[in-house]
Amino acid sequence: MSFPAAPDAVSSRRPSSCERQAVPNATDPLFREDAYLREVEAIVESVEPGGLVLDRTIFYPQGGGQPGDRGELLLEDGSRLVVVNTTYGADRGTIVHGLAEGSAVPMRGARVAARIDWDLRYKRMRAHTALHLLTAVLPYPVTGGAVGDGEGRLDFDSGEAALDKAEIAEKLNALIGRDAIVRYRWILDEELAANPGLVKTMSVRPPTGTGRVRLVEIDGIDLQPCGGTHVRRTKEIGEAGVTQIEKKGRINRRVRIALSQNAA
Ligand SMILES: [Zn+2]
């Protein structure tokens, strides 16, 4: 999913690892192949005004309605740098690890152990995957959304349909309870163009332009282009509740969900 409400909704338009040669020193986005990596060794590629660029990373950069990862970088001398946010560089190919104010910046070429705040990320993975399921429960065009820490929201052009919190929650939990597998596959831009029904989000073009697009499939439930991080099976989401349905316009409704504290 890519949400127009996001400050950086074109995030997943960045080149995939196959096309990275288009951007010199692009960061290898390891989280795209494996969202469960918590720590990785990397090398400082460059030092930018906004933070450090590494040769590869497991830090998800803010975009598509999902916040950037936080965490820490451990240097060989034992010092520790706090990463307060992660964003894409202006070239869209590098990923910038924003450091806490006053951090002593390491030299280019320095080795680091990059470690994400896993508790935070996992809450976001669960919430993000739950929002995919919500689009299956409410099969209306999505006009915006955001992933939070164990909660999230989507805006739907649901027309005059009456939305009921309890009914939506029941259907959402039924989908979670199926323990469906989440898998990824890549398709060519032309294939996506031939299947416009895959795109649920209005007013944001899918991330085409690099030749191929990553599809996220929740087995038997949902299939759409998305560059975010997801859990492997829907049961990991745990119990979900619908906390609010807000009228945002004549035909537009904002649906907020929250997950229970303890994941399955
Ligand atoms: Zn997604």
Boltz pocket constraint, residues with backbone or C-beta under 6 A from the ligand:
constraints:
  - pocket:
      binder: B
      contacts: [[A, 1], [A, 128], [A, 132], [A, 216], [A, 225], [A, 226], [A, 227], [A, 228], [A, 229], [A, 230]]
      max_distance: 6.0
